[in-house]
Amino acid sequence: MNGLKTIIAIKADSKLSHIPTVMMSISSNPDLAQKAIRADASEFITKPTSFSAF
């Protein structure tokens, strides 16, 4: 299961859907970032990153 599918599964579960989710990816593909946000990810961060992004 990839990160996007994981977020979708978490948000589909009523016991888990309230948990904020952050997706980190080495991909800087804007389509992936948009899909993650549409899937209700709280944030999308590309790697490598600095701690100031948090």
Secondary structure, DSSP 8 states (H G I E B T S, - for coil): --HHHHHHHHHHSTTTTTS--EEEES---HHHHHHHHHTT-SEEEESS--GGG-
